[in-house]
Amino acid sequence: MAYKAAKPIGSLRWISFNNSLNIAFKSVDIAKYVDIFKFETDIDTLLNAVIQNKSNGAQLNVEDVRTKVMEVLALGIDEKELCCGHDIVYILYEAIRMRWAKKRLDSISLVIFSKDLCNCYEFDHFKNTNIWRQINNWKQKRSMKQDQSDVKLNAK
């Protein structure tokens, strides 16, 4: 459910990065734009907030950016590839705090919550990710190149 809310945010981050829009997210509290009870993001309000916070000062058309966000969402990119882990953790933290913990999580900071989640993440989980496969492919290609250069050196 947290991915559902984070996907529009991830799409906006992706658009900002790939188009060098330099949209500043740091000072935007994404919880203000996520309905924790429905796990939905108010894209229009979020866009207005982040575009007003834009760091490079260039004018962006909210409708143009919104259209790009919708196009990225329509691509069907796996949310695990599109969403920022920090956004997911933040949404989970707010959801647990607001929905189920009845504010009992107030004594636990977001930082502690994040660290606890990381402690639950095992190496076997990481080995099932695309980044793990990409690293291994890179290592294998590099190893093959190294082996080929060793053969060339030994042949001289």
C-alpha positions in Angstrom: 0.0 0.0 0.0 2.8 2.4 0.7 4.1 1.9 -2.8 0.7 3.1 -4.2 1.3 6.4 -2.4 5.0 6.6 -3.2 4.7 5.9 -7.0 3.6 9.4 -8.0 6.4 10.8 -5.9 8.9 8.5 -7.4 7.6 9.4 -10.9 8.1 13.1 -10.1 11.7 12.4 -8.8 12.4 10.4 -11.9 11.2 13.2 -14.2 13.2 15.8 -12.2 16.4 13.7 -12.5 16.0 12.7 -16.1 15.1 16.2 -17.3 17.5 18.1 -15.0 14.6 20.0 -13.5 16.4 20.3 -10.1 13.1 20.0 -8.2 13.9 20.4 -4.5 12.2 17.7 -2.3 14.1 18.2 0.9 12.0 20.9 2.4 8.7 19.4 1.3 6.9 17.3 3.9 5.4 14.6 1.7 3.1 13.4 4.5 1.1 16.6 3.8 0.3 15.3 0.4 -0.4 11.6 1.2 -3.7 10.4 2.5 -2.4 7.9 5.0 -5.8 6.2 5.3 -6.3 5.7 1.5 -2.6 5.5 0.6 -3.1 8.1 -2.1 -1.0 11.1 -3.1 -2.6 14.4 -4.0 -0.4 14.9 -7.1 -1.7 18.4 -7.9 -1.0 19.9 -4.5 2.4 18.1 -4.3 3.4 19.4 -7.7 2.5 23.0 -6.7 4.6 22.6 -3.5 7.7 21.1 -5.1 7.6 23.4 -8.1 7.4 26.5 -5.8 10.4 25.0 -4.0 12.4 24.5 -7.1 16.0 25.2 -6.6 17.2 26.5 -10.0 14.5 29.3 -10.3 13.4 28.4 -13.8 9.6 28.4 -14.4 7.9 25.1 -14.8 4.4 24.6 -16.0 2.5 22.5 -13.5 0.3 20.9 -16.2 3.3 19.9 -18.3 5.0 18.2 -15.3 1.7 16.6 -14.3 1.3 15.2 -17.8 4.9 13.7 -17.6 4.1 12.2 -14.2 1.0 10.5 -15.7 3.0 9.3 -18.6 5.6 7.7 -16.3 2.9 6.1 -14.2 1.3 4.7 -17.4 4.5 2.9 -18.3 3.9 0.4 -15.5 7.4 0.6 -14.1 7.8 -1.7 -11.1 7.3 0.4 -8.1 10.3 -1.1 -6.4 12.4 0.4 -9.2 10.6 3.7 -9.3 10.0 4.6 -5.6 12.6 6.1 -3.3 13.2 3.9 -0.2 13.1 7.0 2.0 9.7 7.9 0.8 8.4 4.4 1.5 9.8 4.4 5.0 8.4 7.8 5.7 4.9 6.8 4.4 5.1 3.5 6.4 6.1 5.4 9.5 3.3 7.9 9.2 0.7 5.2 8.4 1.7 3.1 11.4 1.8 6.2 13.6 -1.5 7.6 12.5 -3.6 4.6 11.6 -2.6 1.8 13.9 -0.4 3.0 16.7 -2.7 5.8 17.7 0.3 8.2 18.1 2.1 5.7 20.3 5.0 5.9 17.9 5.5 9.5 18.9 8.3 8.3 21.2 10.1 6.7 18.3 11.7 9.0 15.8 11.7 8.4 12.1 15.4 7.8 12.3 15.0 5.0 14.8 12.1 3.5 12.8 14.3 3.6 9.7 17.2 1.9 11.4 14.9 -0.8 12.8 13.6 -1.5 9.4 17.1 -1.7 8.0 18.1 -4.2 10.7 15.3 -6.5 9.5 16.6 -6.4 6.0 18.7 -9.5 5.4 21.4 -10.2 2.8 19.1 -12.8 1.1 16.6 -10.0 0.5 19.2 -8.0 -1.3 20.3 -10.9 -3.4 16.8 -11.0 -4.9 17.0 -7.4 -6.3 17.9 -6.1 -9.7 20.8 -4.1 -8.3 22.3 -7.3 -7.0 22.0 -8.9 -10.5 23.4 -5.8 -12.1 26.4 -5.8 -9.7 27.1 -9.5 -10.4 26.8 -9.0 -14.2 29.2 -6.0 -13.9 31.6 -8.1 -11.8 31.5 -11.0 -14.3 32.2 -8.7 -17.3 35.0 -7.0 -15.4 36.4 -10.4 -14.4 36.3 -11.6 -18.0 38.1 -8.5 -19.2 40.7 -9.0 -16.5 41.2 -12.6 -17.5 41.6 -11.5 -21.2 44.2 -8.9 -20.3 46.1 -11.5 -18.2 46.1 -13.8 -21.2 47.5 -11.1 -23.4 50.2 -10.3 -20.9 51.2 -14.0 -20.5 51.3 -14.4 -24.3 54.1 -11.8 -24.6 
